[in-house]
Amino acid sequence: MRSFGHVRRCRRDESGAAAIEFALLSPIFLVILCAWTEVGLCLLMESALDNAARDASRLIRTGTATEATFKAAVCAKASPAIPCASITYNVQSASSFASLSVIAVSSTGTLSSTGFAAGSSGSDMLVQAAYSKPAFFSSLLKAAGFSGNILIMTTLAFQNESY
């Protein structure tokens, strides 16, 4: 009988329960916190790249862009959030939007082809800018089946002004 009383006392003893609960839940909390941080950084970079591409596209729209001025305008707006040397872009022009095609992403996580064709007055344009961001928490992404890089990309379609 005496041993049953000891068991009852052990069941009521809750010392150390908080430490065990923390040990069980803290890894899950840390993974969620890391994922939120990664998503937040990606959204910041996406916004910076999108705004940079929009502002630089204004040079194309007005007929004042060269490849060097376009790249300089994108880099000026995207930095310091995105390293300039890592931004890839593809600028296409055509007489109709149906003739333009979105460039696919390569296996390395960048645009499969790049180029710059500013078009002429009234041309239909497609501008794509991309950045392959190395993930801070790449081991978590690899465990989830990703390659460890996150592609941040923006695409703009517009028609050049008459100039």
C-alpha positions in Angstrom: 0.0 0.0 0.0 2.8 2.3 0.8 4.1 2.3 -2.7 0.8 3.5 -4.1 0.9 6.6 -1.9 4.3 7.4 -3.4 2.9 7.1 -6.9 0.1 9.5 -6.0 2.6 12.0 -4.7 4.7 11.8 -7.8 1.7 12.4 -10.0 0.9 15.6 -8.2 4.5 16.8 -8.2 4.8 19.3 -11.1 8.3 20.6 -10.6 10.2 20.6 -13.9 7.0 20.6 -16.0 7.7 24.1 -17.4 11.2 23.1 -18.5 9.9 20.0 -20.3 7.1 22.0 -22.0 9.7 24.6 -23.1 12.0 21.9 -24.4 9.2 20.5 -26.5 7.7 23.7 -27.8 10.7 26.0 -28.3 12.0 24.3 -31.5 8.6 24.7 -33.1 8.5 28.4 -32.0 12.0 29.0 -33.4 11.2 27.5 -36.8 8.1 29.7 -37.1 10.1 32.7 -36.0 12.7 32.0 -38.6 10.1 31.5 -41.3 8.4 34.8 -40.5 11.8 36.6 -40.7 12.6 35.0 -44.1 9.2 35.9 -45.5 9.5 39.5 -44.2 12.9 39.9 -45.8 11.6 38.5 -49.1 8.6 40.9 -49.1 11.0 43.8 -48.4 13.2 42.8 -51.3 10.2 42.2 -53.6 8.9 45.7 -52.9 12.3 47.2 -53.5 12.8 45.4 -56.7 9.3 46.2 -58.0 9.7 49.9 -57.2 13.1 50.0 -58.8 11.9 48.3 -62.0 8.9 50.6 -62.2 11.0 53.7 -61.8 13.6 52.5 -64.3 10.9 51.6 -66.8 9.9 55.2 -67.0 13.2 55.8 -68.8 12.2 53.2 -71.4 8.7 54.6 -71.7 10.0 58.0 -72.6 12.6 56.8 -75.0 15.6 58.0 -72.9 16.9 54.6 -71.7 20.0 52.8 -72.7 21.0 49.5 -71.1 23.5 51.3 -68.9 21.0 54.0 -67.7 18.4 51.4 -67.1 20.7 49.2 -65.0 22.0 52.2 -63.1 18.4 53.3 -62.3 17.4 49.9 -61.1 20.5 49.6 -58.9 20.1 53.1 -57.4 16.5 52.3 -56.3 17.0 48.6 -55.2 20.1 49.1 -53.1 20.8 48.6 -50.2 18.1 46.0 -49.9 19.4 44.0 -53.0 23.1 43.8 -54.2 23.3 45.5 -57.6 25.6 42.9 -59.2 23.0 40.1 -58.5 20.1 41.7 -60.3 19.3 40.2 -63.7 16.8 41.7 -66.2 15.2 41.1 -69.5 13.7 43.9 -71.5 11.7 42.9 -74.7 9.8 45.0 -77.2 7.3 44.0 -79.9 4.5 45.5 -82.0 1.9 43.7 -79.9 1.6 42.3 -76.4 0.8 38.9 -77.9 4.3 38.8 -79.5 6.0 39.2 -76.1 6.8 36.1 -74.0 7.7 35.8 -70.4 11.1 34.3 -69.9 11.3 31.1 -67.9 13.4 30.6 -64.9 16.5 28.5 -65.2 17.5 25.6 -62.9 19.9 27.9 -61.1 17.0 30.2 -60.0 17.7 33.1 -62.4 16.2 34.3 -65.6 17.0 31.8 -68.4 17.9 34.6 -70.8 18.6 38.3 -70.4 18.7 41.2 -72.8 17.8 44.7 -73.5 15.6 46.0 -76.3 14.1 49.4 -75.5 11.9 49.5 -78.6 10.6 52.6 -80.3 7.8 55.0 -79.9 4.5 53.1 -79.2 6.2 49.7 -78.8 4.7 47.2 -76.4 7.2 46.4 -73.7 7.9 43.6 -71.2 10.4 44.2 -68.4 11.4 41.4 -66.0 13.8 41.9 -63.2 14.9 39.1 -60.8 17.2 38.4 -57.9 18.1 35.0 -56.6 18.3 35.5 -52.8 20.3 33.0 -50.8 18.1 31.9 -47.9 19.3 32.7 -44.4 17.8 29.5 -43.2 18.7 27.3 -46.1 19.0 24.1 -44.1 15.3 24.5 -43.1 14.4 25.1 -46.8 16.5 22.1 -47.9 14.7 19.9 -45.4 11.4 21.1 -46.8 12.6 20.2 -50.4 13.8 23.6 -51.7 17.1 24.4 -53.3 18.2 27.0 -50.7 17.7 30.0 -53.0 14.5 32.1 -53.2 13.8 33.8 -56.5 12.4 37.3 -56.2 11.0 38.5 -59.5 8.9 41.3 -60.9 7.3 41.7 -64.4 6.0 44.8 -66.0 4.1 45.2 -69.2 3.5 48.7 -70.8 3.4 50.6 -74.0 6.0 53.2 -74.8 4.8 56.8 -75.1 4.8 58.6 -78.4 8.2 60.4 -78.7 
